[in-house]
Amino acid sequence: MPAEVTKIQDYAIIGNGRSAALISKRGSLDWLCWPRFDSPSLFGAVLDSKRGGYWSIHPVHDSEASRRYIENTNILETTFVGVSGQIVLTDFMAVTSEENKRRALWPEHELVRQIRCEQGKMEVVVEFSPRLDYGRVAPNIRDAGKFGWRIDTGASVLILRGDIGLEPTPDGLAARFVLKSGESVAFTFSFSAEAPAVVPPLGSAIDEKLNLAIDWWRSWTAQSTYRGPYQRQVTRSALVLKLLSYAPSGTIIAAPTTSLPECIGGGLNWDYRFAWLRDASFTVHGLFGLGYKDDAAAFVDWLLHATRLTRPKLRVVYDVFGESPPHEYVLSHLAGHRESLPVRVGNAASEQMQLDVYGELVEAVSHFFGKTEKLDRDVHGMLHGIGEHVCEHWREYDNGIWEERDELRPYTHSRLMCWVALDRLLQMHARGQVRRLDVVQCAAERENIRKEIEQRAWNPQLAGYTQACGSDIMDATVLLFPYHGFESAASQRMQETYARVRERLVPRRGLVYRYEQSKERHEGAFAVCSFWEVDFLTRGGKPAEAHEVFEAALGYANDVDLFAEEIEPDTGEALGNFPQAFTHLGVINAALALRDRAKTTR
């Protein structure tokens, strides 16, 4: 049977810091890539309900579904209430401390699904239908007796075990059973890359692993020092970032999915299972602001490692180990999410030129090392090289932050971030952190960039800063001028610019298009831009209005506080890859701005 077609906002995410799964409101696991975020999918019904593969657990008869995360964790509970009873489906990937792992054998990856009857009785159906390699392979599922069901994939092995028997079907495996109040059934699905495979135990071990996972997530959450407005949403956003962190390297990917459409039925479908330098300064600011210094340090270590091979030239996007992502290609056998084609793997943005990444990297390093930390020789060399590169290349046209695939342009945001790169380098030199910098050249080019923006990116007829020099198109990135310290949000020019943004880019309170082209392309509003507006208003001395926009924007999250990349203004539906790190970084940084504003006005 094909999986049920599910809207993007009807999914929730679980994971273990190496991979992630999407599970629908109806208990269908429709996306899972092992062993890494960017590995080929084992379940991919989110991209093709017929060919992609799924693992569904739900009541046989009609029921109402609701869900939540166990507080301060990434453990998902879906409750089904029917006429005859109530069951709770708990989904999680096994996580614990390295110390606990040394005490017992743990598979490389383990996903646990436990069904517990809390009231009355309910009949439940399980359908296990994996499709490997993005739906191209219907695997041979072999009965391994007491060791469960086994799928061999070259040197790797997948093992499914359960408390009840499963029967082979044309699509995979299935079971149908009745649970009475107090009874539970659990399944464990694991991956081992090398022999001998670890076969996870059932019985009491399931509850032990659940408790270990709860403790691990809560221990991490407790490290946060954030005490401020919108605590629940900030905590959830932090937990999303942790889910999207690749633990072995410290990087954070943009999203765990590929090709979820920015326009249903359209072709704006991209692979986001990689790390973008564009997000660097927002990431360090957000992690530091919440008190996650170890995570910030791991991320900066990855940044320095990933950029080392190509300095002073930087790539736009890297894989989780700091290498170039695979070349972009199309999976023509998949129908796409709600028939939105094409389905892409890899990302051609890795071959683009985006000058903004230099400012992102330098700002991230500057924020991380602070005002007193000494820099080692390697970081010194990197910063010197970037300063020289920016001075030489900032006037060039590029693809811009939004990765346009047509002609290159003199994007305002790219020039802004080149200004940031030189400004932070000069600040670090003044603090004695960067020595032997060509201060005269860097200061002169910083001033030249400012003149370029103030004279050519400012449109006097429009009365606003625009998307590119000499343009009359508005772009939401102009809201970041105050965030990066280029111009006060309270200045006349910025207030006039904000008025143009409101006129041209805001379809309703709490939503902001990223640029004017969004409407003609039938894109949704770009979710992170809503939180840029909150930050702008806060820095402009309008906290009450900022709270209004923030609360309106938060209203577009799904039922478990998750955001995709975009939001359809008329319906409120989520669009684009999901959940999106950039959006959740926006939530965090906007909340930090509101908190800091409140502290200074007490």
C-alpha positions in Angstrom: 0.0 0.0 0.0 1.2 3.5 -0.7 1.9 5.8 2.3 -0.6 8.5 3.2 0.3 11.8 1.6 1.2 14.2 4.4 1.7 17.9 4.4 5.1 19.2 5.5 3.9 20.8 8.7 2.4 17.5 9.8 5.8 16.0 10.4 8.0 15.9 13.5 11.6 15.0 13.8 13.7 12.6 15.9 17.4 12.0 15.7 20.7 11.2 17.3 23.2 13.8 16.2 24.2 11.8 13.1 20.9 11.3 11.2 17.3 12.2 11.5 13.8 10.8 10.8 10.5 12.4 10.0 7.3 11.0 11.4 3.8 12.1 10.5 0.9 12.9 12.7 -0.5 9.5 11.8 2.5 7.6 13.0 4.2 7.0 9.6 8.0 7.2 9.4 8.4 8.7 6.0 12.1 9.8 5.9 15.2 8.3 7.2 18.8 8.4 5.9 21.5 6.2 7.5 24.3 6.3 8.4 24.5 10.1 7.8 22.1 12.9 7.1 23.2 13.0 3.4 23.1 9.2 2.9 20.6 7.7 0.5 17.2 7.2 2.2 15.9 4.0 3.6 12.4 5.4 3.9 11.4 8.2 1.6 7.6 8.4 1.3 7.8 12.2 2.0 9.1 12.4 -1.6 7.0 9.7 -3.2 4.2 8.0 -1.3 4.2 5.0 -3.6 7.9 4.3 -4.2 9.7 6.0 -1.4 9.1 3.5 1.5 7.6 4.0 4.9 7.1 2.4 8.4 3.6 3.1 9.6 2.1 2.3 13.1 -1.4 3.4 13.8 -4.9 2.2 15.0 -7.0 0.2 12.6 -10.1 2.2 13.3 -10.8 5.9 13.2 -9.0 7.9 15.9 -8.0 11.4 16.8 -4.2 12.1 16.9 -2.3 14.6 19.0 1.4 14.7 19.7 4.1 16.3 21.8 7.8 16.0 22.7 8.5 14.8 26.2 9.6 18.0 27.9 13.1 19.2 27.1 13.8 16.2 24.8 13.6 15.2 21.2 11.5 12.1 22.1 8.2 12.2 20.3 4.9 11.0 21.7 1.8 10.6 19.5 -1.5 9.9 21.2 -4.3 8.2 19.4 -7.8 8.4 21.0 -10.6 6.2 19.6 -14.0 5.0 20.7 -12.5 1.8 22.3 -9.4 3.2 23.9 -6.2 5.3 23.8 -2.7 4.4 22.8 0.6 6.3 22.9 3.3 5.8 20.3 6.8 6.8 21.5 9.5 7.4 18.9 13.1 8.1 19.5 16.7 7.3 18.5 18.8 5.9 21.2 21.3 8.4 22.6 23.4 8.4 25.8 26.7 9.5 27.1 30.0 8.0 25.8 30.6 6.6 29.3 27.3 4.6 29.2 28.2 3.3 25.7 31.4 1.9 27.0 29.5 -0.2 29.5 27.4 -2.0 26.9 27.3 -2.9 23.3 25.4 -0.2 21.2 24.6 -0.3 17.5 25.8 2.6 15.4 22.2 3.7 15.0 19.0 2.5 16.7 15.5 3.8 16.3 12.9 2.7 18.8 9.1 2.7 18.3 7.0 1.7 21.4 3.2 1.5 21.5 1.5 1.6 24.9 -2.2 1.2 25.6 -3.3 3.7 28.3 -7.1 3.2 28.3 -9.5 0.5 27.0 -8.2 -1.5 24.1 -7.2 -0.7 20.5 -6.4 -2.7 17.4 -3.1 -1.6 15.8 -1.6 -2.2 12.4 2.1 -2.0 11.6 3.4 -1.8 8.0 7.2 -1.9 7.5 8.1 -1.1 3.9 11.7 0.1 3.4 12.9 1.2 0.0 16.7 1.7 -0.1 18.7 4.1 -2.2 16.0 6.7 -2.5 13.3 4.2 -3.4 15.3 2.4 -6.1 15.7 -0.9 -4.1 13.1 -3.1 -2.5 15.4 -5.0 -0.2 15.4 -8.7 0.6 14.2 -8.9 4.2 15.5 -12.1 5.7 14.0 -13.9 8.7 16.8 -14.3 11.2 14.8 -16.1 13.8 15.3 -14.9 17.4 17.5 -12.1 16.0 14.6 -10.6 14.1 14.5 -9.5 10.5 17.7 -8.7 8.6 18.5 -6.6 5.6 22.1 -6.9 4.3 23.4 -4.0 2.2 26.9 -4.8 1.3 29.1 -4.5 4.4 26.3 -3.0 6.4 23.3 -4.7 8.1 19.9 -3.4 9.2 18.0 -5.4 11.9 14.4 -5.1 12.8 13.2 -6.7 16.1 9.9 -6.6 17.8 7.9 -7.9 20.8 5.4 -9.5 18.4 5.7 -11.5 15.2 5.7 -9.8 11.7 4.5 -11.5 8.5 6.0 -11.0 5.1 3.8 -9.1 2.6 4.4 -8.0 -1.0 5.6 -4.6 0.3 7.7 -5.8 3.2 6.4 -6.9 6.7 3.2 -6.3 8.6 1.4 -7.1 11.8 -2.1 -6.5 13.3 -2.8 -6.9 17.0 -4.9 -5.8 19.9 -3.4 -3.9 22.9 -5.3 -3.7 26.2 -4.8 -1.2 28.9 -1.4 -1.5 30.5 0.1 -3.5 27.6 2.9 -2.4 25.3 4.7 -3.5 22.2 8.1 -2.2 21.1 10.2 -2.4 17.9 13.8 -1.6 17.4 15.4 -0.9 14.1 19.2 -0.7 14.0 22.1 -0.1 11.6 25.6 -1.5 11.9 28.3 -0.6 9.3 30.7 -3.4 10.2 30.5 -7.0 11.4 29.8 -8.3 13.9 26.4 -6.4 14.1 25.1 -5.4 17.5 21.6 -6.9 18.0 19.6 -4.6 20.4 17.7 -6.3 23.1 14.0 -5.9 23.8 12.0 -6.1 27.0 13.2 -4.0 29.9 16.1 -2.7 27.7 13.6 -0.5 25.8 12.5 1.3 28.9 16.1 1.7 30.0 17.1 3.2 26.6 14.1 5.5 26.8 15.2 6.7 30.2 18.8 7.1 29.1 17.6 9.2 26.1 15.4 11.4 28.3 18.3 11.9 30.7 20.7 12.7 27.9 18.5 15.3 26.2 17.5 16.9 29.5 21.2 17.1 30.6 22.0 18.9 27.4 19.0 21.2 27.6 19.9 22.1 31.3 23.2 23.6 30.0 21.3 26.6 28.6 21.6 29.8 30.5 18.7 31.4 28.6 16.1 32.9 30.9 13.9 35.2 28.8 10.8 35.5 26.7 9.4 32.6 24.7 11.3 30.1 26.7 9.4 27.1 25.3 10.0 28.1 21.6 13.7 29.0 22.3 14.3 25.6 24.0 12.6 23.8 21.1 14.7 25.7 18.6 17.9 24.8 20.5 16.8 21.2 20.5 16.3 21.3 16.7 19.8 22.7 16.2 21.2 19.9 18.4 19.3 17.4 16.2 20.8 18.9 13.1 24.3 18.9 14.5 26.6 16.2 13.2 28.3 15.1 16.4 31.5 13.6 15.0 32.5 16.9 13.3 30.5 19.6 15.2 28.8 21.1 12.1 25.1 21.9 11.8 23.3 21.1 8.6 20.6 23.4 7.1 17.9 20.8 7.2 17.6 16.9 7.2 15.6 16.7 4.0 16.0 17.3 0.2 13.6 18.7 -2.3 10.6 19.6 -0.1 9.2 22.3 -2.3 9.2 26.1 -1.8 6.1 26.1 -4.1 3.8 23.0 -4.2 4.0 21.7 -7.8 6.9 23.9 -8.6 10.6 23.3 -9.3 12.2 25.2 -6.3 13.4 22.0 -4.7 16.9 21.7 -3.2 19.0 19.4 -1.1 19.7 21.0 2.3 21.5 18.2 4.0 24.8 20.1 4.1 26.3 23.0 6.0 26.2 26.6 4.7 28.8 29.2 5.7 25.9 31.7 5.3 24.6 30.5 8.7 28.0 30.7 10.6 27.7 34.0 12.5 24.1 33.4 13.4 25.0 30.0 14.7 27.9 31.1 16.9 25.8 34.1 18.2 22.8 31.8 19.0 24.8 29.0 20.6 26.9 31.4 22.7 23.8 33.4 23.6 22.1 30.3 25.0 25.2 29.2 26.9 26.1 26.2 24.7 29.8 27.1 24.6 31.0 23.5 23.9 28.7 23.3 20.9 29.9 26.7 19.7 33.5 25.6 20.1 32.8 22.3 18.1 31.1 24.3 15.4 34.0 26.8 15.1 36.5 24.0 15.0 34.6 22.5 12.1 34.6 25.9 10.4 38.3 26.3 10.7 38.9 22.7 9.5 36.4 22.9 6.6 37.8 26.2 5.2 41.5 25.3 5.6 41.8 23.5 2.3 40.5 26.3 0.1 41.6 29.5 1.9 41.5 32.3 1.2 38.8 31.3 -1.3 35.8 29.8 0.5 33.1 27.4 -0.6 29.5 28.3 -0.1 28.5 24.9 1.2 30.3 21.9 2.7 29.3 18.4 3.7 29.4 17.3 7.4 33.2 16.5 7.2 34.1 19.8 5.5 34.3 18.4 2.0 32.5 19.6 -1.1 29.0 18.1 -1.4 28.3 15.7 -4.3 27.5 17.2 -7.7 23.8 18.0 -8.0 21.7 15.5 -9.9 18.0 14.6 -10.3 16.2 11.4 -9.0 13.9 11.1 -12.0 12.2 8.0 -10.7 10.6 9.8 -7.7 7.3 11.7 -8.1 8.3 14.4 -5.6 6.4 15.7 -2.5 2.8 16.3 -3.7 4.1 16.0 -7.3 6.6 18.7 -6.9 9.5 18.0 -9.3 12.4 17.6 -9.7 13.8 15.7 -6.7 17.5 16.8 -6.4 20.5 15.2 -4.6 23.6 17.3 -4.0 23.6 21.1 -4.4 25.1 23.1 -7.2 25.4 26.2 -4.9 28.7 24.6 -3.8 30.1 25.9 -7.2 28.7 29.4 -6.8 30.5 32.6 -5.7 28.9 34.2 -2.7 31.0 37.0 -1.2 28.9 37.2 2.0 30.5 34.1 3.3 33.7 35.9 4.2 32.0 38.2 6.6 30.1 35.3 8.1 33.3 33.4 8.8 35.2 36.4 10.2 32.2 37.5 12.4 31.9 33.9 13.7 35.5 33.7 14.6 35.5 37.2 16.2 32.4 36.4 18.3 33.8 33.1 19.4 37.2 34.3 20.5 35.8 37.4 22.1 37.9 40.5 23.1 40.7 38.8 25.0 41.3 35.3 23.6 44.6 34.8 21.7 44.5 33.4 18.2 46.9 30.7 17.1 49.1 30.9 14.0 46.6 29.0 11.7 43.7 31.3 12.6 46.0 34.3 12.1 47.0 33.1 8.6 43.3 32.5 7.7 42.2 36.0 8.8 45.1 37.6 7.0 44.3 35.7 3.8 40.6 36.6 4.0 41.4 40.3 4.6 43.5 40.4 1.5 40.9 38.4 -0.6 38.1 40.7 0.5 40.1 43.9 -0.3 40.8 42.5 -3.8 37.4 41.0 -4.7 34.6 42.8 -2.9 33.6 44.8 -6.0 32.9 41.7 -8.0 29.4 40.5 -8.8 28.2 37.3 -7.2 25.2 34.9 -6.7 24.2 36.4 -3.4 22.8 35.0 -0.2 19.7 33.6 -2.0 21.9 31.7 -4.5 20.4 33.0 -7.7 21.2 30.7 -10.6 20.9 33.3 -13.4 23.2 36.4 -13.8 25.7 37.7 -11.2 24.8 41.0 -9.5 26.3 43.5 -7.1 24.2 42.4 -4.2 23.9 44.8 -1.2 24.1 42.0 1.3 27.3 40.6 -0.2 28.9 44.1 0.1 27.6 44.5 3.7 29.2 41.2 4.7 32.5 42.2 3.0 32.3 45.4 5.1 31.7 43.2 8.2 34.8 41.1 7.4 37.1 44.1 7.2 35.4 45.8 10.2 35.9 42.8 12.5 39.4 42.3 11.3 40.3 45.9 12.2 38.6 45.5 15.6 40.6 42.3 16.3 43.8 44.1 15.3 42.9 47.0 17.6 42.6 44.5 20.5 45.9 43.0 19.7 44.5 39.7 18.5 45.5 40.1 14.8 48.9 41.4 14.1 50.7 42.5 11.0 47.4 43.3 9.3 47.5 45.9 6.5 45.5 48.3 8.5 45.7 51.1 5.9 44.4 49.0 3.1 41.6 47.3 5.2 40.4 50.6 6.6 40.4 52.2 3.1 38.5 49.4 1.5 36.0 49.2 4.5 35.3 52.9 3.8 35.0 52.3 0.1 32.4 49.6 0.7 30.4 51.9 3.0 30.4 54.6 0.3 29.3 52.0 -2.3 26.3 50.9 -0.1 25.3 54.4 1.0 25.5 55.8 -2.5 24.6 53.0 -4.9 22.5 50.6 -2.8 20.4 53.5 -1.5 17.6 54.4 -4.0 16.6 58.0 -3.4 13.4 57.7 -5.5 12.3 54.7 -3.6 13.7 56.0 -0.3 15.2 52.7 0.8 18.2 50.4 0.6 17.7 47.9 -2.1 18.6 44.3 -3.1 21.6 45.3 -5.2 23.5 48.5 -6.2 21.5 50.4 -8.7 18.4 48.3 -8.1 14.8 49.2 -7.2 13.9 45.8 -5.8 13.5 45.4 -2.0 15.1 42.5 -0.2 14.7 41.5 3.5 18.4 41.3 4.0 18.5 45.1 4.4 16.9 44.4 7.9 20.3 43.0 8.9 22.2 46.3 8.7 21.7 47.0 12.4 22.4 43.4 13.5 25.8 43.6 11.9 26.5 47.1 13.2 26.5 48.9 9.8 23.7 51.4 10.6 21.4 52.1 13.5 17.9 50.8 13.1 16.6 54.2 14.4 18.3 56.2 11.6 16.1 58.0 9.1 17.4 55.9 6.2 16.7 52.6 8.0 13.3 53.7 9.1 12.4 54.6 5.5 13.9 51.3 4.3 11.8 49.5 6.9 8.7 51.3 5.6 9.5 50.0 2.0 10.0 46.5 3.4 6.6 46.6 5.1 4.9 47.9 1.9 6.5 45.4 -0.5 7.5 42.3 1.4 5.0 41.9 4.3 1.8 40.1 3.2 0.5 40.0 6.8 1.7 40.5 10.3 4.4 38.0 11.2 5.3 37.1 7.6 8.0 38.6 5.3 9.0 37.6 1.8 12.8 37.4 1.3 12.5 39.6 -1.8 10.0 41.0 -4.3 10.7 38.2 -6.8 9.0 35.7 -4.3 5.5 36.7 -5.3 6.1 36.1 -9.1 7.8 32.8 -8.3 4.8 31.8 -6.0 7.2 31.2 -3.1 6.1 31.4 0.4 7.1 34.0 3.0 10.7 33.3 4.1 10.4 32.3 7.8 13.7 33.5 9.1 13.0 37.0 7.7 10.1 37.4 10.2 12.6 37.1 13.0 15.0 39.5 11.3 12.1 42.0 11.5 11.7 41.3 15.2 15.4 41.9 15.7 15.2 45.1 13.7 12.3 46.5 15.7 14.0 45.6 19.0 17.2 47.4 18.0 15.2 50.3 16.8 13.7 50.8 20.2 10.2 49.3 19.5 10.1 46.3 21.7 6.3 46.2 22.0 5.9 46.1 18.2 8.7 43.5 18.1 6.8 41.3 20.5 3.6 41.6 18.4 5.5 40.5 15.2 7.3 37.7 17.2 4.1 36.3 18.5 2.4 36.5 15.1 5.4 34.7 13.5 5.5 32.0 16.2 1.8 31.3 15.4 3.0 29.8 12.0 5.0 27.0 13.7 3.4 23.6 13.6 1.9 21.9 16.7 5.3 20.9 18.1 6.9 24.3 17.5 8.8 23.3 14.3 9.4 25.6 11.3 10.2 24.9 7.7 12.0 27.3 5.4 8.9 29.1 4.2 5.2 29.7 5.0 2.4 30.0 2.5 0.8 33.4 3.4 -2.8 32.4 2.5 -3.0 29.0 4.1 -0.2 29.1 6.7 1.2 25.8 5.3 4.9 25.0 5.7 7.0 25.0 2.5 10.6 24.0 1.8 12.9 21.7 3.7 11.9 20.8 7.2 12.8 21.6 9.9 15.1 24.4 9.0 18.1 25.4 11.1 18.2 28.9 9.7 14.6 29.6 10.8 15.2 28.3 14.3 18.4 30.3 14.6 16.2 33.3 13.7 13.9 32.4 16.6 16.8 32.2 19.0 18.6 35.3 18.0 15.4 37.4 18.0 14.6 36.2 21.5 18.1 37.0 22.6 17.7 40.6 21.2 14.4 41.0 23.1 16.0 39.6 26.3 19.0 41.9 26.1 16.9 44.9 25.3 14.8 44.2 28.4 18.0 44.0 30.5 19.2 47.4 29.4 15.9 49.1 30.0 15.3 47.9 33.6 
